[in-house]
Amino acid sequence: MATTTAPKLATSSLSSTYTSRLRQTTTPRIPSLALASSFYTPLRLNYRRTTLKPRSTSSISLSISAAISVGDKLPEATLSYFPPEGDLTTLTVSEITKGKKAVLFAVPGAFTPTCSQKHLPGFIEKAGELRAKGVDTIACVSVNDAFVMKAWKEKLGFGDEVLLLSDGNGEFTKALGVELDLRDNPVGLGVRSRRYALLAEDGVVKVLNLEEGGAFTISSAEDMLKAL
């Protein structure tokens, strides 16, 4: 019987061809160095410098609300003080301002740092200049009792340059709408007055520099002099 011999396959040649094609389809091509670098070009950002202009005094005042504003008549209230020699005396707002040019400024509290070191001393120092511009009365108002205000004046040791007025029950402060709630303050100051300085002519507000809370930026004696 004749024997049929199967033809031999060129396995080595076929295997090498298959392997070569497999490598071509599965091995990713690596881009050239020049091309690759183009993918990693740093992103350049153009920054533009912007200068923020500070807001003017008038814009700051307008952004802070209160029950009182320029052109309004000051509300009536009774304030108290101790004259240099004498017993407790009371004054109404109309008595302080009627027919006069009066500067009233308020502090959150007697003996507190900014009030004792800057605000009140500034008005004491500039009292002569303010009067030279026609101011008849300069008074500091605070929600402290008259005894505390008297002790504060004695501590600072000044004369009659500034009248220290007690708004002990906060009636004048509430009527102006400038209460400052400091009950959450660790010092426990309760409800006081926001800091401000105003100019009233015959009881009508002509200038009102009202601070945000207890800040001290626009209610100094210098600011009031500029407004006169």
C-alpha positions, 0 to 999 in steps of 0.5 A: 500500500502506498504511504501518503506523506503530509507536506511539511509546513514552513512553521518557522517562516509563518511564525516569524511573520505572525510575530512581526505583525502582532508586534506592529499591531500591539506595540504603540508608537512613541512620538518623537521627542519634538512632538511629545514636548509640544503636549507639555508646553506650559500654559501661559496665563496673562495676569492683569494687575488691578488696583482697588480704590478705597471708598470715599467717606460718603460712600461708606456712610451711605452703605451703613443704615440708621434711623437718622440721616443728613437733613433730619431733625435730631430726636428729642431725648434727655441726657445727663452729666456732672458739671465740674462743680455741682450735682447731677444735671440733665440736658435735652437735645434741643437745649444742646443744639437749638440755635447752635452749631453742635458736634456730637460724637458717640463712643461704644463705651467709656474707658474702652481702648480706642475711645480713651486713647484716640476718639475722645482725645482727638476731639479734646485736642482739636476743640479750639480748631472746631470752635474757630470754625463756628462750632458752639458745643462739642459733646461726647455721648455714651451709653454709660451712666453719668457717674462712669462718665464723670470718672472717665473725665477725671481719669483723662484729666481734661477741662471743659473742651468736651462735654461728656453726656450720659445716655444711660438708658440708651434712649437717644441711641435707640431714637437715632437707630444706632444701637450696637449689640455687644451682649455676646462680647466676652467683656459683657458690654450689653447694648451700646452705641455705634461710633459716629460723629455728627454736625447739627445746626439748630438741631438739623443734621448737616454731617453724619459720619457713622461707623460700622459697629465700633470701627474708627475710620471716619468719625475723628475730629480731623474728619469733622474739621474737613467737613466744616 
